[in-house]
Amino acid sequence: MDRGADIAVNSRDGVLLLIVEVNLWKDAWNQEALPPHYVVRTWDALRNYLSSWNEPPKRLGEETLELAVASWLRDLTNLTHKISPDSEADRMLVDSGLYDAIKSGEVSLESVR
């Protein structure tokens, strides 16, 4: 696992494919940052992993978000997440090629000591 990553996803062959950093910004915006290729509302991707809320929460703790993202990615790598053509988040995964790339891969979390 990459030591700087909060969450890392490897292919079934052990190739690092995705690094997820859970970062929070307050009143900051980097005008020089490249725009993302895909944009999906967090709630659309993670609603099943934030089951205690019926609507997007106004505030979400960093650990809660990290655990929800890790659970979502684990379900994707373990093939327990069924792709829905009606889901914008699922279409992003398929269209980008990420879904096929991480199938049967591994998700690692940064250890907290």
KOLGU-4560 file (N, C-alpha, C; in nm, 3 decimals, padded with zeros to 5 digits):
<recs>
<n_xx: 00.085 n_yy: -00.119 n_zz: 00.000 ca_xx: 00.000 ca_yy: 00.000 ca_zz: 00.000 c_xx: 00.088 c_yy: 00.123 c_zz: 00.000 mol: A seq: 1 type: MET>
<n_xx: 00.046 n_yy: 00.224 n_zz: -00.072 ca_xx: 00.114 ca_yy: 00.352 ca_zz: -00.072 c_xx: 00.100 c_yy: 00.412 c_zz: 00.068 mol: A seq: 2 type: ASP>
<n_xx: 00.210 n_yy: 00.447 n_zz: 00.130 ca_xx: 00.209 ca_yy: 00.496 ca_zz: 00.269 c_xx: 00.133 c_yy: 00.627 c_zz: 00.285 mol: A seq: 3 type: ARG>
<n_xx: 00.120 n_yy: 00.706 n_zz: 00.178 ca_xx: 00.052 ca_yy: 00.834 ca_zz: 00.190 c_xx: -00.096 c_yy: 00.827 c_zz: 00.161 mol: A seq: 4 type: GLY>
<n_xx: -00.145 n_yy: 00.713 n_zz: 00.118 ca_xx: -00.284 ca_yy: 00.701 ca_zz: 00.078 c_xx: -00.372 c_yy: 00.664 c_zz: 00.196 mol: A seq: 5 type: ALA>
<n_xx: -00.491 n_yy: 00.724 n_zz: 00.202 ca_xx: -00.590 ca_yy: 00.682 ca_zz: 00.301 c_xx: -00.646 c_yy: 00.545 c_zz: 00.259 mol: A seq: 6 type: ASP>
<n_xx: -00.672 n_yy: 00.530 n_zz: 00.130 ca_xx: -00.724 ca_yy: 00.404 ca_zz: 00.075 c_xx: -00.652 c_yy: 00.379 c_zz: -00.056 mol: A seq: 7 type: ILE>
<n_xx: -00.607 n_yy: 00.256 n_zz: -00.077 ca_xx: -00.543 ca_yy: 00.218 ca_zz: -00.203 c_xx: -00.615 c_yy: 00.097 c_zz: -00.260 mol: A seq: 8 type: ALA>
<n_xx: -00.632 n_yy: 00.094 n_zz: -00.391 ca_xx: -00.696 ca_yy: -00.019 ca_zz: -00.458 c_xx: -00.598 c_yy: -00.074 c_zz: -00.560 mol: A seq: 9 type: VAL>
<n_xx: -00.574 n_yy: -00.205 n_zz: -00.549 ca_xx: -00.484 ca_yy: -00.275 ca_zz: -00.641 c_xx: -00.562 c_yy: -00.371 c_zz: -00.728 mol: A seq: 10 type: ASN>
<n_xx: -00.512 n_yy: -00.396 n_zz: -00.848 ca_xx: -00.572 ca_yy: -00.496 ca_zz: -00.936 c_xx: -00.545 c_yy: -00.635 c_zz: -00.879 mol: A seq: 11 type: SER>
<n_xx: -00.604 n_yy: -00.736 n_zz: -00.937 ca_xx: -00.582 ca_yy: -00.873 ca_zz: -00.891 c_xx: -00.436 c_yy: -00.913 c_zz: -00.906 mol: A seq: 12 type: ARG>
<n_xx: -00.362 n_yy: -00.842 n_zz: -00.993 ca_xx: -00.219 ca_yy: -00.869 ca_zz: -01.014 c_xx: -00.131 c_yy: -00.786 c_zz: -00.920 mol: A seq: 13 type: ASP>
<n_xx: -00.191 n_yy: -00.709 n_zz: -00.832 ca_xx: -00.115 ca_yy: -00.629 ca_zz: -00.738 c_xx: -00.071 c_yy: -00.493 c_zz: -00.787 mol: A seq: 14 type: GLY>
<n_xx: -00.120 n_yy: -00.452 n_zz: -00.903 ca_xx: -00.084 ca_yy: -00.321 ca_zz: -00.959 c_xx: -00.170 c_yy: -00.213 c_zz: -00.894 mol: A seq: 15 type: VAL>
<n_xx: -00.107 n_yy: -00.109 n_zz: -00.842 ca_xx: -00.179 ca_yy: 00.002 ca_zz: -00.780 c_xx: -00.257 c_yy: 00.076 c_zz: -00.888 mol: A seq: 16 type: LEU>
<n_xx: -00.390 n_yy: 00.083 n_zz: -00.872 ca_xx: -00.476 ca_yy: 00.146 ca_zz: -00.972 c_xx: -00.542 c_yy: 00.274 c_zz: -00.923 mol: A seq: 17 type: LEU>
<n_xx: -00.562 n_yy: 00.284 n_zz: -00.793 ca_xx: -00.640 ca_yy: 00.396 ca_zz: -00.742 c_xx: -00.592 c_yy: 00.431 c_zz: -00.603 mol: A seq: 18 type: LEU>
<n_xx: -00.570 n_yy: 00.558 n_zz: -00.580 ca_xx: -00.539 ca_yy: 00.609 ca_zz: -00.447 c_xx: -00.651 c_yy: 00.706 c_zz: -00.411 mol: A seq: 19 type: ILE>
<n_xx: -00.708 n_yy: 00.686 n_zz: -00.295 ca_xx: -00.815 ca_yy: 00.773 ca_zz: -00.247 c_xx: -00.763 c_yy: 00.848 c_zz: -00.126 mol: A seq: 20 type: VAL>
<n_xx: -00.768 n_yy: 00.977 n_zz: -00.133 ca_xx: -00.734 ca_yy: 01.062 ca_zz: -00.021 c_xx: -00.862 c_yy: 01.131 c_zz: 00.024 mol: A seq: 21 type: GLU>
<n_xx: -00.894 n_yy: 01.117 n_zz: 00.149 ca_xx: -01.010 ca_yy: 01.185 ca_zz: 00.203 c_xx: -00.960 c_yy: 01.315 c_zz: 00.263 mol: A seq: 22 type: VAL>
<n_xx: -00.987 n_yy: 01.424 n_zz: 00.192 ca_xx: -00.941 ca_yy: 01.556 ca_zz: 00.234 c_xx: -01.059 c_yy: 01.651 c_zz: 00.248 mol: A seq: 23 type: ASN>
<n_xx: -01.046 n_yy: 01.742 n_zz: 00.338 ca_xx: -01.151 ca_yy: 01.841 ca_zz: 00.359 c_xx: -01.090 c_yy: 01.979 c_zz: 00.341 mol: A seq: 24 type: LEU>
<n_xx: -01.156 n_yy: 02.064 n_zz: 00.265 ca_xx: -01.111 ca_yy: 02.201 ca_zz: 00.246 c_xx: -01.214 c_yy: 02.296 c_zz: 00.303 mol: A seq: 25 type: TRP>
<n_xx: -01.165 n_yy: 02.406 n_zz: 00.355 ca_xx: -01.254 ca_yy: 02.510 ca_zz: 00.403 c_xx: -01.211 c_yy: 02.640 c_zz: 00.339 mol: A seq: 26 type: LYS>
<n_xx: -01.301 n_yy: 02.700 n_zz: 00.263 ca_xx: -01.275 ca_yy: 02.828 ca_zz: 00.198 c_xx: -01.148 c_yy: 02.826 c_zz: 00.113 mol: A seq: 27 type: ASP>
<n_xx: -01.127 n_yy: 02.714 n_zz: 00.043 ca_xx: -01.007 ca_yy: 02.705 ca_zz: -00.041 c_xx: -01.045 c_yy: 02.647 c_zz: -00.177 mol: A seq: 28 type: ALA>
<n_xx: -00.978 n_yy: 02.698 n_zz: -00.280 ca_xx: -01.002 ca_yy: 02.649 ca_zz: -00.415 c_xx: -00.875 c_yy: 02.672 c_zz: -00.495 mol: A seq: 29 type: TRP>
<n_xx: -00.827 n_yy: 02.570 n_zz: -00.558 ca_xx: -00.706 ca_yy: 02.582 ca_zz: -00.639 c_xx: -00.748 c_yy: 02.606 c_zz: -00.783 mol: A seq: 30 type: ASN>
<n_xx: -00.733 n_yy: 02.726 n_zz: -00.830 ca_xx: -00.776 ca_yy: 02.762 ca_zz: -00.965 c_xx: -00.693 c_yy: 02.692 c_zz: -01.072 mol: A seq: 31 type: GLN>
<n_xx: -00.572 n_yy: 02.645 n_zz: -01.037 ca_xx: -00.486 ca_yy: 02.580 ca_zz: -01.135 c_xx: -00.508 c_yy: 02.429 c_zz: -01.143 mol: A seq: 32 type: GLU>
<n_xx: -00.590 n_yy: 02.374 n_zz: -01.056 ca_xx: -00.613 ca_yy: 02.230 ca_zz: -01.057 c_xx: -00.686 c_yy: 02.189 c_zz: -01.185 mol: A seq: 33 type: ALA>
<n_xx: -00.647 n_yy: 02.076 n_zz: -01.237 ca_xx: -00.716 ca_yy: 02.023 ca_zz: -01.355 c_xx: -00.854 c_yy: 01.974 c_zz: -01.316 mol: A seq: 34 type: LEU>
<n_xx: -00.953 n_yy: 01.998 n_zz: -01.400 ca_xx: -01.086 ca_yy: 01.948 ca_zz: -01.367 c_xx: -01.090 c_yy: 01.796 c_zz: -01.378 mol: A seq: 35 type: PRO>
<n_xx: -01.174 n_yy: 01.731 n_zz: -01.300 ca_xx: -01.184 ca_yy: 01.585 ca_zz: -01.307 c_xx: -01.248 c_yy: 01.541 c_zz: -01.438 mol: A seq: 36 type: PRO>
<n_xx: -01.217 n_yy: 01.419 n_zz: -01.479 ca_xx: -01.279 ca_yy: 01.363 ca_zz: -01.598 c_xx: -01.424 c_yy: 01.322 c_zz: -01.571 mol: A seq: 37 type: HIS>
<n_xx: -01.451 n_yy: 01.283 n_zz: -01.449 ca_xx: -01.585 ca_yy: 01.239 ca_zz: -01.410 c_xx: -01.623 c_yy: 01.306 c_zz: -01.279 mol: A seq: 38 type: TYR>
<n_xx: -01.748 n_yy: 01.344 n_zz: -01.269 ca_xx: -01.799 ca_yy: 01.405 ca_zz: -01.147 c_xx: -01.930 c_yy: 01.336 c_zz: -01.112 mol: A seq: 39 type: VAL>
<n_xx: -01.937 n_yy: 01.286 n_zz: -00.990 ca_xx: -02.059 ca_yy: 01.221 ca_zz: -00.941 c_xx: -02.079 c_yy: 01.268 c_zz: -00.798 mol: A seq: 40 type: VAL>
<n_xx: -02.202 n_yy: 01.296 n_zz: -00.763 ca_xx: -02.231 ca_yy: 01.336 ca_zz: -00.626 c_xx: -02.195 c_yy: 01.221 c_zz: -00.531 mol: A seq: 41 type: ARG>
<n_xx: -02.127 n_yy: 01.254 n_zz: -00.424 ca_xx: -02.084 ca_yy: 01.154 ca_zz: -00.326 c_xx: -02.203 c_yy: 01.072 c_zz: -00.278 mol: A seq: 42 type: THR>
<n_xx: -02.314 n_yy: 01.140 n_zz: -00.252 ca_xx: -02.432 ca_yy: 01.071 ca_zz: -00.202 c_xx: -02.481 c_yy: 00.965 c_zz: -00.301 mol: A seq: 43 type: TRP>
<n_xx: -02.472 n_yy: 00.992 n_zz: -00.431 ca_xx: -02.517 ca_yy: 00.896 ca_zz: -00.531 c_xx: -02.434 c_yy: 00.768 c_zz: -00.527 mol: A seq: 44 type: ASP>
<n_xx: -02.306 n_yy: 00.779 n_zz: -00.497 ca_xx: -02.220 ca_yy: 00.661 ca_zz: -00.492 c_xx: -02.227 c_yy: 00.590 c_zz: -00.357 mol: A seq: 45 type: ALA>
<n_xx: -02.248 n_yy: 00.666 n_zz: -00.250 ca_xx: -02.233 ca_yy: 00.608 ca_zz: -00.116 c_xx: -02.360 c_yy: 00.594 c_zz: -00.034 mol: A seq: 46 type: LEU>
<n_xx: -02.474 n_yy: 00.625 n_zz: -00.091 ca_xx: -02.597 ca_yy: 00.623 ca_zz: -00.011 c_xx: -02.621 c_yy: 00.488 c_zz: 00.058 mol: A seq: 47 type: ARG>
<n_xx: -02.586 n_yy: 00.377 n_zz: -00.007 ca_xx: -02.606 ca_yy: 00.245 ca_zz: 00.054 c_xx: -02.510 c_yy: 00.219 c_zz: 00.170 mol: A seq: 48 type: ASN>
<n_xx: -02.405 n_yy: 00.298 n_zz: 00.178 ca_xx: -02.305 ca_yy: 00.280 ca_zz: 00.284 c_xx: -02.322 c_yy: 00.382 c_zz: 00.396 mol: A seq: 49 type: TYR>
<n_xx: -02.417 n_yy: 00.470 n_zz: 00.379 ca_xx: -02.451 ca_yy: 00.568 ca_zz: 00.481 c_xx: -02.597 c_yy: 00.546 c_zz: 00.518 mol: A seq: 50 type: LEU>
<n_xx: -02.630 n_yy: 00.424 n_zz: 00.553 ca_xx: -02.769 ca_yy: 00.381 ca_zz: 00.568 c_xx: -02.843 c_yy: 00.447 c_zz: 00.684 mol: A seq: 51 type: SER>
<n_xx: -02.772 n_yy: 00.511 n_zz: 00.775 ca_xx: -02.844 ca_yy: 00.574 ca_zz: 00.885 c_xx: -02.908 c_yy: 00.707 c_zz: 00.845 mol: A seq: 52 type: SER>
<n_xx: -02.880 n_yy: 00.753 n_zz: 00.723 ca_xx: -02.940 ca_yy: 00.877 ca_zz: 00.674 c_xx: -03.033 c_yy: 00.846 c_zz: 00.557 mol: A seq: 53 type: TRP>
<n_xx: -03.144 n_yy: 00.916 n_zz: 00.553 ca_xx: -03.237 ca_yy: 00.901 ca_zz: 00.441 c_xx: -03.212 c_yy: 01.004 c_zz: 00.331 mol: A seq: 54 type: ASN>
<n_xx: -03.132 n_yy: 01.102 n_zz: 00.362 ca_xx: -03.096 ca_yy: 01.206 ca_zz: 00.265 c_xx: -02.951 c_yy: 01.245 c_zz: 00.292 mol: A seq: 55 type: GLU>
<n_xx: -02.889 n_yy: 01.314 n_zz: 00.198 ca_xx: -02.749 ca_yy: 01.351 ca_zz: 00.219 c_xx: -02.730 c_yy: 01.429 c_zz: 00.349 mol: A seq: 56 type: PRO>
<n_xx: -02.637 n_yy: 01.385 n_zz: 00.433 ca_xx: -02.614 ca_yy: 01.457 ca_zz: 00.558 c_xx: -02.549 c_yy: 01.593 c_zz: 00.533 mol: A seq: 57 type: PRO>
<n_xx: -02.578 n_yy: 01.687 n_zz: 00.620 ca_xx: -02.518 ca_yy: 01.820 ca_zz: 00.608 c_xx: -02.371 c_yy: 01.817 c_zz: 00.651 mol: A seq: 58 type: LYS>
<n_xx: -02.338 n_yy: 01.730 n_zz: 00.743 ca_xx: -02.200 ca_yy: 01.715 ca_zz: 00.791 c_xx: -02.170 c_yy: 01.566 c_zz: 00.799 mol: A seq: 59 type: ARG>
<n_xx: -02.046 n_yy: 01.534 n_zz: 00.769 ca_xx: -02.004 ca_yy: 01.395 ca_zz: 00.772 c_xx: -01.860 c_yy: 01.391 c_zz: 00.822 mol: A seq: 60 type: LEU>
<n_xx: -01.833 n_yy: 01.310 n_zz: 00.922 ca_xx: -01.698 ca_yy: 01.301 ca_zz: 00.976 c_xx: -01.604 c_yy: 01.235 c_zz: 00.876 mol: A seq: 61 type: GLY>
<n_xx: -01.476 n_yy: 01.272 n_zz: 00.885 ca_xx: -01.376 ca_yy: 01.219 ca_zz: 00.793 c_xx: -01.369 c_yy: 01.066 c_zz: 00.801 mol: A seq: 62 type: GLU>
<n_xx: -01.372 n_yy: 01.010 n_zz: 00.923 ca_xx: -01.363 ca_yy: 00.865 ca_zz: 00.938 c_xx: -01.485 c_yy: 00.796 c_zz: 00.879 mol: A seq: 63 type: GLU>
<n_xx: -01.602 n_yy: 00.855 n_zz: 00.896 ca_xx: -01.724 ca_yy: 00.798 ca_zz: 00.840 c_xx: -01.717 c_yy: 00.795 c_zz: 00.688 mol: A seq: 64 type: THR>
<n_xx: -01.671 n_yy: 00.906 n_zz: 00.629 ca_xx: -01.658 ca_yy: 00.913 ca_zz: 00.484 c_xx: -01.555 c_yy: 00.811 c_zz: 00.434 mol: A seq: 65 type: LEU>
<n_xx: -01.442 n_yy: 00.803 n_zz: 00.502 ca_xx: -01.337 ca_yy: 00.710 ca_zz: 00.462 c_xx: -01.386 c_yy: 00.565 c_zz: 00.468 mol: A seq: 66 type: GLU>
<n_xx: -01.458 n_yy: 00.530 n_zz: 00.574 ca_xx: -01.511 ca_yy: 00.395 ca_zz: 00.588 c_xx: -01.614 c_yy: 00.365 c_zz: 00.481 mol: A seq: 67 type: LEU>
<n_xx: -01.701 n_yy: 00.461 n_zz: 00.450 ca_xx: -01.802 ca_yy: 00.441 ca_zz: 00.345 c_xx: -01.736 c_yy: 00.421 c_zz: 00.209 mol: A seq: 68 type: ALA>
<n_xx: -01.635 n_yy: 00.502 n_zz: 00.177 ca_xx: -01.565 ca_yy: 00.489 ca_zz: 00.049 c_xx: -01.494 c_yy: 00.354 c_zz: 00.042 mol: A seq: 69 type: VAL>
<n_xx: -01.426 n_yy: 00.315 n_zz: 00.150 ca_xx: -01.355 ca_yy: 00.186 ca_zz: 00.153 c_xx: -01.453 c_yy: 00.070 c_zz: 00.137 mol: A seq: 70 type: ALA>
<n_xx: -01.567 n_yy: 00.077 n_zz: 00.201 ca_xx: -01.667 ca_yy: -00.030 ca_zz: 00.190 c_xx: -01.720 c_yy: -00.040 c_zz: 00.047 mol: A seq: 71 type: SER>
<n_xx: -01.747 n_yy: 00.075 n_zz: -00.013 ca_xx: -01.793 ca_yy: 00.080 ca_zz: -00.152 c_xx: -01.689 c_yy: 00.018 c_zz: -00.245 mol: A seq: 72 type: TRP>
<n_xx: -01.563 n_yy: 00.057 n_zz: -00.229 ca_xx: -01.456 ca_yy: 00.003 ca_zz: -00.314 c_xx: -01.436 c_yy: -00.147 c_zz: -00.290 mol: A seq: 73 type: LEU>
<n_xx: -01.446 n_yy: -00.192 n_zz: -00.166 ca_xx: -01.434 ca_yy: -00.336 ca_zz: -00.138 c_xx: -01.545 c_yy: -00.414 c_zz: -00.207 mol: A seq: 74 type: ARG>
<n_xx: -01.667 n_yy: -00.361 n_zz: -00.201 ca_xx: -01.777 ca_yy: -00.429 ca_zz: -00.270 c_xx: -01.754 c_yy: -00.433 c_zz: -00.420 mol: A seq: 75 type: ASP>
<n_xx: -01.692 n_yy: -00.329 n_zz: -00.475 ca_xx: -01.661 ca_yy: -00.328 ca_zz: -00.618 c_xx: -01.555 c_yy: -00.432 c_zz: -00.652 mol: A seq: 76 type: LEU>
<n_xx: -01.450 n_yy: -00.439 n_zz: -00.572 ca_xx: -01.343 ca_yy: -00.534 ca_zz: -00.601 c_xx: -01.388 c_yy: -00.678 c_zz: -00.576 mol: A seq: 77 type: THR>
<n_xx: -01.476 n_yy: -00.698 n_zz: -00.479 ca_xx: -01.525 ca_yy: -00.833 ca_zz: -00.447 c_xx: -01.645 c_yy: -00.874 c_zz: -00.532 mol: A seq: 78 type: ASN>
<n_xx: -01.686 n_yy: -00.785 n_zz: -00.621 ca_xx: -01.798 ca_yy: -00.809 ca_zz: -00.713 c_xx: -01.931 c_yy: -00.829 c_zz: -00.640 mol: A seq: 79 type: LEU>
<n_xx: -01.945 n_yy: -00.775 n_zz: -00.517 ca_xx: -02.073 ca_yy: -00.784 ca_zz: -00.447 c_xx: -02.162 c_yy: -00.665 c_zz: -00.479 mol: A seq: 80 type: THR>
<n_xx: -02.105 n_yy: -00.561 n_zz: -00.538 ca_xx: -02.182 ca_yy: -00.444 ca_zz: -00.583 c_xx: -02.233 c_yy: -00.473 c_zz: -00.724 mol: A seq: 81 type: HIS>
<n_xx: -02.361 n_yy: -00.474 n_zz: -00.740 ca_xx: -02.421 ca_yy: -00.497 ca_zz: -00.872 c_xx: -02.435 c_yy: -00.364 c_zz: -00.946 mol: A seq: 82 type: LYS>
<n_xx: -02.378 n_yy: -00.357 n_zz: -01.064 ca_xx: -02.383 ca_yy: -00.236 ca_zz: -01.145 c_xx: -02.525 c_yy: -00.210 c_zz: -01.193 mol: A seq: 83 type: ILE>
<n_xx: -02.570 n_yy: -00.087 n_zz: -01.174 ca_xx: -02.704 ca_yy: -00.046 ca_zz: -01.219 c_xx: -02.689 c_yy: 00.056 c_zz: -01.331 mol: A seq: 84 type: SER>
<n_xx: -02.751 n_yy: 00.030 n_zz: -01.445 ca_xx: -02.743 ca_yy: 00.127 ca_zz: -01.555 c_xx: -02.810 c_yy: 00.260 c_zz: -01.521 mol: A seq: 85 type: PRO>
<n_xx: -02.895 n_yy: 00.263 n_zz: -01.419 ca_xx: -02.963 ca_yy: 00.386 ca_zz: -01.378 c_xx: -02.877 c_yy: 00.472 c_zz: -01.285 mol: A seq: 86 type: ASP>
<n_xx: -02.767 n_yy: 00.416 n_zz: -01.237 ca_xx: -02.681 ca_yy: 00.487 ca_zz: -01.143 c_xx: -02.572 c_yy: 00.564 c_zz: -01.215 mol: A seq: 87 type: SER>
<n_xx: -02.568 n_yy: 00.696 n_zz: -01.192 ca_xx: -02.465 ca_yy: 00.779 ca_zz: -01.253 c_xx: -02.326 c_yy: 00.737 c_zz: -01.204 mol: A seq: 88 type: GLU>
<n_xx: -02.317 n_yy: 00.702 n_zz: -01.075 ca_xx: -02.189 ca_yy: 00.657 ca_zz: -01.019 c_xx: -02.143 c_yy: 00.528 c_zz: -01.086 mol: A seq: 89 type: ALA>
<n_xx: -02.234 n_yy: 00.435 n_zz: -01.109 ca_xx: -02.198 ca_yy: 00.309 ca_zz: -01.173 c_xx: -02.158 c_yy: 00.330 c_zz: -01.318 mol: A seq: 90 type: ASP>
<n_xx: -02.228 n_yy: 00.419 n_zz: -01.387 ca_xx: -02.191 ca_yy: 00.449 ca_zz: -01.527 c_xx: -02.052 c_yy: 00.508 c_zz: -01.534 mol: A seq: 91 type: ARG>
<n_xx: -02.016 n_yy: 00.594 n_zz: -01.436 ca_xx: -01.882 ca_yy: 00.651 ca_zz: -01.431 c_xx: -01.778 c_yy: 00.540 c_zz: -01.416 mol: A seq: 92 type: MET>
<n_xx: -01.804 n_yy: 00.444 n_zz: -01.329 ca_xx: -01.710 ca_yy: 00.334 ca_zz: -01.307 c_xx: -01.688 c_yy: 00.253 c_zz: -01.434 mol: A seq: 93 type: LEU>
<n_xx: -01.796 n_yy: 00.224 n_zz: -01.504 ca_xx: -01.787 ca_yy: 00.143 ca_zz: -01.626 c_xx: -01.724 c_yy: 00.224 c_zz: -01.739 mol: A seq: 94 type: VAL>
<n_xx: -01.771 n_yy: 00.346 n_zz: -01.761 ca_xx: -01.721 ca_yy: 00.429 ca_zz: -01.871 c_xx: -01.572 c_yy: 00.461 c_zz: -01.856 mol: A seq: 95 type: ASP>
<n_xx: -01.526 n_yy: 00.477 n_zz: -01.734 ca_xx: -01.385 ca_yy: 00.509 ca_zz: -01.711 c_xx: -01.294 c_yy: 00.387 c_zz: -01.721 mol: A seq: 96 type: SER>
<n_xx: -01.354 n_yy: 00.269 n_zz: -01.714 ca_xx: -01.275 ca_yy: 00.146 ca_zz: -01.716 c_xx: -01.230 c_yy: 00.102 c_zz: -01.579 mol: A seq: 97 type: GLY>
<n_xx: -01.260 n_yy: 00.182 n_zz: -01.476 ca_xx: -01.216 ca_yy: 00.149 ca_zz: -01.341 c_xx: -01.282 c_yy: 00.021 c_zz: -01.290 mol: A seq: 98 type: LEU>
<n_xx: -01.409 n_yy: 00.002 n_zz: -01.319 ca_xx: -01.479 ca_yy: -00.117 ca_zz: -01.269 c_xx: -01.410 c_yy: -00.245 c_zz: -01.316 mol: A seq: 99 type: TYR>
<n_xx: -01.381 n_yy: -00.254 n_zz: -01.443 ca_xx: -01.313 ca_yy: -00.374 ca_zz: -01.494 c_xx: -01.171 c_yy: -00.386 c_zz: -01.440 mol: A seq: 100 type: ASP>
<n_xx: -01.104 n_yy: -00.275 n_zz: -01.421 ca_xx: -00.964 ca_yy: -00.277 ca_zz: -01.376 c_xx: -00.949 c_yy: -00.325 c_zz: -01.232 mol: A seq: 101 type: ALA>
<n_xx: -01.047 n_yy: -00.295 n_zz: -01.145 ca_xx: -01.032 ca_yy: -00.332 ca_zz: -01.005 c_xx: -01.104 c_yy: -00.460 c_zz: -00.966 mol: A seq: 102 type: ILE>
<n_xx: -01.173 n_yy: -00.523 n_zz: -01.059 ca_xx: -01.240 ca_yy: -00.650 ca_zz: -01.028 c_xx: -01.141 c_yy: -00.747 c_zz: -00.967 mol: A seq: 103 type: LYS>
<n_xx: -01.183 n_yy: -00.811 n_zz: -00.860 ca_xx: -01.100 ca_yy: -00.910 ca_zz: -00.788 c_xx: -00.971 c_yy: -00.850 c_zz: -00.734 mol: A seq: 104 type: SER>
<n_xx: -00.968 n_yy: -00.718 n_zz: -00.720 ca_xx: -00.849 ca_yy: -00.651 ca_zz: -00.665 c_xx: -00.855 c_yy: -00.648 c_zz: -00.514 mol: A seq: 105 type: GLY>
<n_xx: -00.780 n_yy: -00.557 n_zz: -00.457 ca_xx: -00.769 ca_yy: -00.548 ca_zz: -00.311 c_xx: -00.774 c_yy: -00.403 c_zz: -00.266 mol: A seq: 106 type: GLU>
<n_xx: -00.844 n_yy: -00.377 n_zz: -00.159 ca_xx: -00.853 ca_yy: -00.244 ca_zz: -00.100 c_xx: -00.775 c_yy: -00.245 c_zz: 00.031 mol: A seq: 107 type: VAL>
<n_xx: -00.689 n_yy: -00.148 n_zz: 00.048 ca_xx: -00.610 ca_yy: -00.136 ca_zz: 00.171 c_xx: -00.639 c_yy: -00.001 c_zz: 00.235 mol: A seq: 108 type: SER>
<n_xx: -00.649 n_yy: -00.001 n_zz: 00.366 ca_xx: -00.669 ca_yy: 00.123 ca_zz: 00.442 c_xx: -00.541 c_yy: 00.159 c_zz: 00.512 mol: A seq: 109 type: LEU>
<n_xx: -00.517 n_yy: 00.289 n_zz: 00.524 ca_xx: -00.402 ca_yy: 00.337 ca_zz: 00.599 c_xx: -00.420 c_yy: 00.297 c_zz: 00.745 mol: A seq: 110 type: GLU>
<n_xx: -00.317 n_yy: 00.242 n_zz: 00.805 ca_xx: -00.328 ca_yy: 00.204 ca_zz: 00.945 c_xx: -00.311 c_yy: 00.328 c_zz: 01.032 mol: A seq: 111 type: SER>
<n_xx: -00.390 n_yy: 00.333 n_zz: 01.135 ca_xx: -00.386 ca_yy: 00.445 ca_zz: 01.228 c_xx: -00.323 c_yy: 00.394 c_zz: 01.358 mol: A seq: 112 type: VAL>
<n_xx: -00.218 n_yy: 00.462 n_zz: 01.401 ca_xx: -00.149 ca_yy: 00.419 ca_zz: 01.523 c_xx: -00.151 c_yy: 00.527 c_zz: 01.626 mol: A seq: 113 type: ARG>
</recs>
